Amino acid sequence: LVIESLDLDWLKSVREFAARITPKYPKINYLINNAGLALANYETTKDGFEKTIGVNYLGPFLLTELLLPNLKNAAPNSRIVIVSSMVHYWGSLRKPDLHIPKAEYDLSLAYYQSKLANVMHARELSRRLQGTGVIAVSLHPGIINSEFFRQHTSFRYRMIYTFLKPTLISPWLGAQTTIYTVLSEKVVSGLYYDNCSPKTAAALALDDTECQWLWNKSCELVGITQAADNQ
């Protein structure tokens, strides 16, 4: 087990992490993007992005691009697994730049958008990586009994937690779909998984035009001029 420092709310840290990792590990078999930040109050990343979209999506988007050459080197035994959520069904893309201003900030809007972006990212990655042997999928891990609500002390979120608590699953169970998408030979690139089975993703996540728009906008926001994919 090797632990490396990575701050997803700072693109400089993401680039420095990739610069350390890529020469050490020329072949990377599995990349699991599992950021799940949800903030009660509006915050921004060190780069000025609304923090939820920055940490949950833009940081992992850049990281994935920077590690793609190493993932391709490990093909056909390499996979990109993006942990999303069932709440992506309720998400929408905030155009023109994914930014939710402070005056309009709402935890749910921000989190739903970031999880929708995760599913769309996996789908577009899969399309762009056709023929490389690299598989890209997204998933819902379940509603897990974790510290996710630790920052949310408002009556609204305490009530939500109280309502959900009887249905929460253990971290062990919550890891099973991730493990399945990493190891199963039945996994199909581009699909969205829930409870170790493929499920139909939100309509917006199946819209190729919208997925391509998100990809291009993401490249612009994180400063990528030439993506490491096939396109």
PABA-55225 format. One line per field, with one value per atom (N, C-alpha, C): residue number from 1; atom name; x, y, z. Coordinates in steps of 0.05 Angstrom, whole numbers, plus 5000, padded with zeros to 4 digits. Atoms other than C-alpha are relative to their C-alpha. Layout:
marvex <- (NUM ...)
vodren <- (CA ...)
east <- (X ...)
north <- (Y ...)
up <- (Z ...)
***
This chain:
marvex <- (1 1 1 2 2 2 3 3 3 4 4 4 5 5 5 6 6 6 7 7 7 8 8 8 9 9 9 10 10 10 11 11 11 12 12 12 13 13 13 14 14 14 15 15 15 16 16 16 17 17 17 18 18 18 19 19 19 20 20 20 21 21 21 22 22 22 23 23 23 24 24 24 25 25 25 26 26 26 27 27 27 28 28 28 29 29 29 30 30 30 31 31 31 32 32 32 33 33 33 34 34 34 35 35 35 36 36 36 37 37 37 38 38 38 39 39 39 40 40 40 41 41 41 42 42 42 43 43 43 44 44 44 45 45 45 46 46 46 47 47 47 48 48 48 49 49 49 50 50 50 51 51 51 52 52 52 53 53 53 54 54 54 55 55 55 56 56 56 57 57 57 58 58 58 59 59 59 60 60 60 61 61 61 62 62 62 63 63 63 64 64 64 65 65 65 66 66 66 67 67 67 68 68 68 69 69 69 70 70 70 71 71 71 72 72 72 73 73 73 74 74 74 75 75 75 76 76 76 77 77 77 78 78 78 79 79 79 80 80 80 81 81 81 82 82 82 83 83 83 84 84 84 85 85 85 86 86 86 87 87 87 88 88 88 89 89 89 90 90 90 91 91 91 92 92 92 93 93 93 94 94 94 95 95 95 96 96 96 97 97 97 98 98 98 99 99 99 100 100 100 101 101 101 102 102 102 103 103 103 104 104 104 105 105 105 106 106 106 107 107 107 108 108 108 109 109 109 110 110 110 111 111 111 112 112 112 113 113 113 114 114 114 115 115 115 116 116 116 117 117 117 118 118 118 119 119 119 120 120 120 121 121 121 122 122 122 123 123 123 124 124 124 125 125 125 126 126 126 127 127 127 128 128 128 129 129 129 130 130 130 131 131 131 132 132 132 133 133 133 134 134 134 135 135 135 136 136 136 137 137 137 138 138 138 139 139 139 140 140 140 141 141 141 142 142 142 143 143 143 144 144 144 145 145 145 146 146 146 147 147 147 148 148 148 149 149 149 150 150 150 151 151 151 152 152 152 153 153 153 154 154 154 155 155 155 156 156 156 157 157 157 158 158 158 159 159 159 160 160 160 161 161 161 162 162 162 163 163 163 164 164 164 165 165 165 166 166 166 167 167 167 168 168 168 169 169 169 170 170 170 171 171 171 172 172 172 173 173 173 174 174 174 175 175 175 176 176 176 177 177 177 178 178 178 179 179 179 180 180 180 181 181 181 182 182 182 183 183 183 184 184 184 185 185 185 186 186 186 187 187 187 188 188 188 189 189 189 190 190 190 191 191 191 192 192 192 193 193 193 194 194 194 195 195 195 196 196 196 197 197 197 198 198 198 199 199 199 200 200 200 201 201 201 202 202 202 203 203 203 204 204 204 205 205 205 206 206 206 207 207 207 208 208 208 209 209 209 210 210 210 211 211 211 212 212 212 213 213 213 214 214 214 215 215 215 216 216 216 217 217 217 218 218 218 219 219 219 220 220 220 221 221 221 222 222 222 223 223 223 224 224 224 225 225 225 226 226 226 227 227 227 228 228 228 229 229 229 230 230 230 231 231 231)
vodren <- (N CA C N CA C N CA C N CA C N CA C N CA C N CA C N CA C N CA C N CA C N CA C N CA C N CA C N CA C N CA C N CA C N CA C N CA C N CA C N CA C N CA C N CA C N CA C N CA C N CA C N CA C N CA C N CA C N CA C N CA C N CA C N CA C N CA C N CA C N CA C N CA C N CA C N CA C N CA C N CA C N CA C N CA C N CA C N CA C N CA C N CA C N CA C N CA C N CA C N CA C N CA C N CA C N CA C N CA C N CA C N CA C N CA C N CA C N CA C N CA C N CA C N CA C N CA C N CA C N CA C N CA C N CA C N CA C N CA C N CA C N CA C N CA C N CA C N CA C N CA C N CA C N CA C N CA C N CA C N CA C N CA C N CA C N CA C N CA C N CA C N CA C N CA C N CA C N CA C N CA C N CA C N CA C N CA C N CA C N CA C N CA C N CA C N CA C N CA C N CA C N CA C N CA C N CA C N CA C N CA C N CA C N CA C N CA C N CA C N CA C N CA C N CA C N CA C N CA C N CA C N CA C N CA C N CA C N CA C N CA C N CA C N CA C N CA C N CA C N CA C N CA C N CA C N CA C N CA C N CA C N CA C N CA C N CA C N CA C N CA C N CA C N CA C N CA C N CA C N CA C N CA C N CA C N CA C N CA C N CA C N CA C N CA C N CA C N CA C N CA C N CA C N CA C N CA C N CA C N CA C N CA C N CA C N CA C N CA C N CA C N CA C N CA C N CA C N CA C N CA C N CA C N CA C N CA C N CA C N CA C N CA C N CA C N CA C N CA C N CA C N CA C N CA C N CA C N CA C N CA C N CA C N CA C N CA C N CA C N CA C N CA C N CA C N CA C N CA C N CA C N CA C N CA C N CA C N CA C N CA C N CA C N CA C N CA C N CA C N CA C N CA C N CA C N CA C N CA C N CA C N CA C N CA C N CA C N CA C N CA C N CA C N CA C N CA C N CA C N CA C N CA C N CA C N CA C N CA C N CA C N CA C N CA C N CA C N CA C N CA C N CA C N CA C N CA C N CA C N CA C N CA C)
east <- (5017 5000 5018 4985 5028 4980 5018 4995 5014 4990 5004 4981 5016 4980 4986 5016 4924 4978 5021 4880 4983 5017 4822 4988 5011 4802 5021 4978 4867 5012 4990 4885 5030 4971 4958 5008 4995 4957 4994 5006 4924 5022 4978 4978 5026 4976 5033 4998 5004 5003 5005 4997 5000 5030 4972 5072 5017 4986 5094 4993 5010 5052 5008 4997 5060 5028 4975 5135 5004 4997 5130 4985 5018 5074 4993 5005 5079 4974 5026 5019 4982 5020 4958 4975 5022 4904 4973 5026 4849 5002 5003 4829 4971 5027 4770 4997 5005 4745 4976 5021 4705 4997 5004 4699 4970 5029 4633 4995 5003 4635 4972 5026 4568 5001 4996 4572 4974 5024 4518 5001 4997 4547 5018 4985 4576 5030 4971 4651 5011 4987 4700 5026 4974 4762 5021 4977 4831 5001 5001 4818 4975 5023 4753 4974 5025 4703 4983 5017 4642 5011 4984 4672 4989 5011 4623 5007 4994 4632 5030 4971 4706 5012 4989 4721 4988 5013 4670 5004 4999 4680 5024 4979 4731 5028 4975 4789 5004 4998 4776 5001 4998 4765 5028 4972 4834 5018 4984 4865 4998 5004 4835 5015 4987 4861 5031 4971 4931 5011 4992 4932 4993 5009 4902 5022 4979 4968 5009 4992 4986 4979 5022 4917 5000 4999 4924 5023 4978 4991 4993 5009 4956 4978 5022 4901 5009 5029 4863 4991 5007 4866 5000 5001 4851 4971 5028 4787 5000 5005 4763 4972 5025 4708 4993 5008 4671 4976 5022 4629 4982 5020 4567 4979 5022 4499 4974 5027 4426 4988 5011 4414 5007 4994 4444 4974 5025 4373 4986 5013 4352 5018 4981 4412 4995 5000 4419 5027 4975 4478 4995 5003 4486 5018 4986 4505 5001 4980 4547 5025 4974 4602 4998 5004 4573 5000 4997 4579 4973 5023 4526 5009 4991 4535 4991 5006 4534 4971 5028 4466 4980 5019 4434 5008 4990 4473 4980 5016 4436 5015 4984 4470 4990 5011 4423 5006 4994 4430 5029 4972 4505 5008 4993 4511 4989 5012 4462 5014 4986 4498 5027 4974 4565 4998 5003 4539 4990 5008 4505 5025 4976 4571 5018 4984 4605 4990 5012 4557 5006 4995 4565 5029 4971 4640 5007 4994 4642 4990 5012 4597 5017 4984 4638 5028 4974 4703 4999 5004 4677 5000 5002 4660 5027 4974 4728 5021 4980 4766 4994 5006 4735 5024 4977 4788 5026 4976 4838 5003 5000 4818 4995 5005 4805 4969 5028 4736 4994 5008 4700 4971 5028 4637 4995 5008 4598 4982 5017 4558 4988 5012 4513 5007 4990 4544 4979 5020 4480 5001 5000 4462 5013 4982 4517 5000 4997 4522 5028 4973 4581 4998 4999 4601 4991 5007 4570 4984 5017 4521 5013 4988 4571 5000 4999 4573 4972 5027 4498 4984 5013 4469 4972 5026 4407 4978 5023 4339 4993 5007 4326 5016 4983 4386 5001 5002 4380 4975 5024 4309 5004 4994 4333 5016 4983 4386 4984 5016 4336 4981 5018 4289 5015 4984 4344 5014 4983 4380 4992 5006 4340 5007 4994 4356 5029 4972 4430 5014 4985 4477 5029 4973 4546 5020 4979 4610 5008 4993 4625 4981 5020 4560 5003 4998 4570 5023 4977 4636 4996 5003 4608 4997 5003 4586 5025 4973 4653 5018 4983 4689 4991 5011 4643 5008 4993 4656 5030 4971 4730 5008 4990 4735 4983 5017 4675 5006 4997 4685 4974 5026 4611 4996 5004 4620 5003 5000 4605 5007 4991 4641 4978 5019 4599 4974 5025 4543 5001 5003 4517 4990 5006 4514 4988 5013 4472 4995 5004 4472 5012 4985 4522 4985 5014 4476 4999 5003 4471 4972 5025 4416 4999 5002 4389 5006 4993 4421 4979 5018 4385 5001 5001 4363 5022 4979 4412 5027 4975 4469 5002 5000 4449 5000 5001 4449 5029 4973 4513 5008 4994 4509 5006 4996 4504 5026 4976 4560 5025 4977 4606 5002 4999 4587 5015 4988 4606 5030 4971 4672 5015 4986 4692 5002 5000 4672 5019 4982 4710 5029 4973 4773 5007 4996 4766 5005 4998 4756 5025 4976 4815 5025 4977 4861 5013 4989 4869 4996 5002 4885 5000 5000 4897 4995 5007 4861 5016 4985 4895 4984 5017 4838 5003 4997 4827 4991 5013 4788 5018)
north <- (4976 5000 5025 4975 5067 5023 4977 5132 5025 4976 5195 5023 4976 5266 5010 4989 5292 5017 4981 5353 5006 4997 5350 5027 4973 5421 5020 4983 5447 4986 5013 5431 4997 5002 5445 4974 5025 5388 4976 5022 5342 4995 5002 5357 4989 5009 5347 4971 5028 5281 4983 5015 5256 4999 4999 5279 4981 5019 5236 4971 5028 5175 4989 5011 5168 4988 5014 5154 4976 5023 5107 4975 5022 5065 5003 4998 5061 4987 5013 5014 5002 4998 5030 4984 5018 4976 5011 4991 5009 5028 4974 5080 5002 4997 5089 5029 4972 5161 4999 5004 5164 5025 4975 5237 5004 4996 5252 5023 4977 5321 5012 4985 5355 5020 4978 5422 5014 4985 5455 5029 4972 5523 5004 4994 5554 5003 4997 5546 4998 5002 5551 4985 5013 5511 5022 4982 5542 5013 4989 5553 5016 4983 5589 4987 5014 5535 4995 5009 5520 4973 5022 5468 4972 5027 5410 4990 5009 5408 4998 5001 5422 4975 5024 5365 4974 5025 5314 4994 5005 5323 5012 4989 5372 4990 5011 5348 4971 5027 5274 5000 4999 5293 5005 4994 5324 4977 5022 5267 4976 5021 5216 5005 4993 5252 4997 5001 5256 4971 5028 5182 4981 5017 5157 4986 5015 5141 4975 5023 5095 4979 5019 5063 4986 5012 5051 4979 5018 5018 4973 5025 4966 4986 5013 4951 4974 4998 4907 4995 5005 4898 5026 4975 4969 5011 4989 5003 5026 4975 5071 4997 5003 5066 5026 4974 5130 4996 5003 5128 5024 4978 5170 4995 5004 5165 4998 5000 5151 5028 4973 5225 5014 4988 5238 5003 4999 5225 5028 4974 5292 5023 4978 5331 5013 4985 5382 5015 4986 5418 5030 4971 5491 5013 4988 5525 5031 5010 5559 4987 5008 5538 4982 5018 5490 5015 4985 5546 5007 4991 5557 5023 4978 5627 4998 5001 5638 5006 4991 5673 4978 5021 5611 4973 5026 5557 4984 5020 5496 4974 5025 5433 4979 5020 5388 5005 4993 5425 4995 5003 5425 4971 5028 5352 4984 5014 5327 5005 4994 5364 4985 5013 5335 4970 5029 5264 4994 5003 5273 5002 4996 5298 4975 5025 5235 4978 5020 5190 5007 4990 5232 4997 5003 5231 4972 5028 5155 4992 5007 5150 5012 4987 5200 4988 5013 5168 4974 5025 5101 5003 4994 5130 5007 4991 5163 4979 5020 5102 4974 5024 5052 4991 5011 5006 5001 4999 5020 4978 5020 4964 5010 4988 5012 5002 4999 5004 5023 4978 5064 4996 5003 5057 5018 4985 5094 4982 5017 5067 5016 4991 5080 4979 5020 5047 4992 5003 5049 5023 4979 5095 4988 5013 5080 5014 4990 5088 5010 4988 5136 5027 4973 5205 5021 4981 5237 5024 4978 5279 5015 4990 5299 5031 4970 5373 5012 4989 5380 4999 4999 5403 5013 4987 5438 4980 5018 5410 4984 5014 5393 4975 5022 5348 4979 5019 5317 4983 5015 5297 4980 5018 5268 4976 5022 5228 4981 5017 5203 4982 5015 5181 4978 5019 5146 4979 5017 5114 4970 5029 5048 4986 5012 5037 5000 4998 5052 4973 5025 4996 5004 4999 4980 5009 4994 5006 4975 5025 4933 4995 5004 4925 5023 4978 4994 4998 5004 4972 4979 5023 4912 5007 4993 4947 5011 4990 4982 4977 5024 4916 4984 5014 4884 5013 4986 4937 5000 5002 4931 4972 5027 4855 4983 5019 4825 5002 5001 4803 5006 4994 4818 5030 4971 4893 5011 4988 4933 5030 4973 4998 5020 4979 5061 4999 5004 5033 5011 4991 5056 4975 5024 5002 5008 4998 4995 4972 5027 4935 4978 5019 4899 4992 5005 4904 5026 4976 4952 5011 4986 5003 5022 4978 5056 5026 4974 5123 5021 4977 5190 5007 4994 5213 5019 4981 5271 4987 5015 5223 4982 5016 5184 5017 4981 5246 5005 4997 5243 5029 4972 5317 5014 4988 5337 4989 5012 5289 5013 4988 5319 5030 4972 5390 5001 5001 5372 4994 5007 5341 5025 4977 5402 5023 4979 5450 4993 5009 5408 5004 4995 5410 5029 4971 5485 5009 4991 5494 4991 5010 5450 5006 4991 5477 4978 5021 5416 5010 4992 5435 4976 5024 5365 4976 5023 5307 4975 5024 5240 4977 5021 5202 4997 5005 5179 5023 4980 5239 5025)
up <- (5000 5000 5000 5002 4978 5001 4997 5000 4988 5012 4959 5006 4995 4972 4975 5023 4926 5011 4992 4936 4975 5024 4886 4997 5004 4899 4990 5011 4869 4976 5024 4797 5000 4997 4812 5015 4985 4863 4983 5018 4812 4981 5020 4761 5014 4986 4813 5007 4993 4835 4975 5024 4763 4991 5007 4751 5017 4983 4810 4993 5004 4793 4973 5027 4718 4994 5004 4717 5018 4981 4777 4990 5008 4747 4971 5029 4671 4991 5005 4672 5024 4979 4713 4991 5007 4713 5007 4991 4752 5012 4989 4767 5011 4988 4816 5010 4992 4821 5019 4979 4886 5017 4985 4907 5004 4994 4942 5019 4982 4973 4997 5000 4992 5022 4980 5027 5007 4991 5068 4992 5007 5052 4975 5024 4989 5005 4999 4980 4972 5026 4922 5004 5001 4903 4998 5002 4901 4972 5028 4826 4995 5003 4838 4991 5008 4818 5025 4978 4861 5009 4990 4906 4994 5005 4895 4972 5027 4820 4996 5003 4828 5011 4987 4876 4989 5008 4853 4970 5029 4778 4986 5016 4751 5008 4992 4793 4990 5011 4776 4969 5029 4703 4991 5008 4698 5007 4992 4737 4980 5019 4690 4974 5025 4629 5003 4996 4658 5004 4996 4675 4977 5022 4610 4985 5014 4575 5015 4984 4633 5001 5002 4632 4973 5026 4558 4998 5000 4570 5013 4987 4614 4986 5014 4565 4987 4996 4554 5029 4972 4630 5016 4985 4651 5000 4998 4675 5015 4986 4697 5012 4986 4749 5014 4989 4767 5018 4981 4830 4999 5002 4819 5022 4981 4853 4985 5011 4840 4997 5002 4850 4974 5027 4781 4984 5015 4755 5004 4994 4787 4992 5006 4762 4973 5026 4706 4998 5004 4676 5000 4997 4695 4978 5022 4630 5003 5020 4604 5012 4990 4653 5025 4978 4706 5027 4975 4758 5012 4985 4811 5018 4984 4840 5029 4971 4915 5007 4994 4914 4994 5008 4882 5010 4991 4918 5016 4986 4941 5000 4998 4966 4980 5017 4927 4971 5028 4861 4993 5006 4866 5000 4999 4886 4977 5022 4835 4974 5025 4779 4999 5000 4800 4995 5004 4801 4972 5029 4733 4983 5015 4706 5001 4997 4733 4980 5018 4693 4971 5027 4630 4993 5004 4638 4992 5006 4639 4972 5026 4578 4977 5021 4537 4999 5000 4559 4985 5014 4535 4970 5029 4467 4989 5010 4460 5002 4996 4483 4985 5016 4435 4985 5014 4407 5016 4984 4462 5020 4979 4509 5028 4974 4566 5004 4994 4598 5019 4983 4630 5008 4991 4672 5024 4976 4726 5017 4983 4785 5023 4974 4845 5021 4981 4906 5021 4979 4948 5020 4979 5006 5024 4982 5054 5028 4972 5130 5004 4999 5129 5014 4988 5153 4981 5021 5092 5011 4990 5133 5024 4975 5187 5001 5001 5164 5001 5004 5157 5026 4974 5223 4998 5002 5196 5005 4995 5214 4975 5025 5141 4996 5007 5133 5023 4979 5202 4997 5005 5184 4977 5022 5118 5010 4990 5154 5018 4983 5206 4983 5018 5150 4985 5016 5111 5017 4984 5169 5000 5000 5171 4973 5026 5097 4993 5006 5100 5000 5002 5080 5011 4989 5109 4979 5020 5076 4984 5014 5059 4977 5021 5020 4979 5019 4990 4981 5017 4961 4978 5017 4924 4970 5028 4860 4988 5009 4855 4994 5004 4863 4975 5023 4812 4974 5026 4759 4995 5004 4771 4990 5004 4767 4981 5016 4729 4970 5029 4658 4985 5013 4645 4997 5001 4652 4972 5027 4589 5003 4999 4577 4993 5005 4580 5016 4986 4623 5028 4973 4690 5017 4985 4745 5028 4974 4808 5011 4988 4855 4982 5017 4810 4974 5025 4750 4984 5017 4690 5003 4998 4696 4979 5019 4648 5015 4988 4665 4993 5006 4664 4970 5028 4595 4991 5007 4596 4998 5000 4610 4975 5024 4547 4975 5023 4502 4992 5009 4461 4996 5005 4443 5027 4973 4517 5012 4989 4536 4987 5014 4483 5009 4990 4506 5027 4974 4577 4998 5004 4554 4991 5011 4514 5021 4979 4570 5023 4979 4621 4993 5010 4579 5002 4998 4575 5029 4972 4650 5014 4986 4671 4985 5014 4618 4983 5019 4572 4972 5028 4501 4981 5017 4474 5018 4983 4507 4993 5004 4515 4989 5010 4484 4970 5029 4412 4982 5017 4388 4996)
***
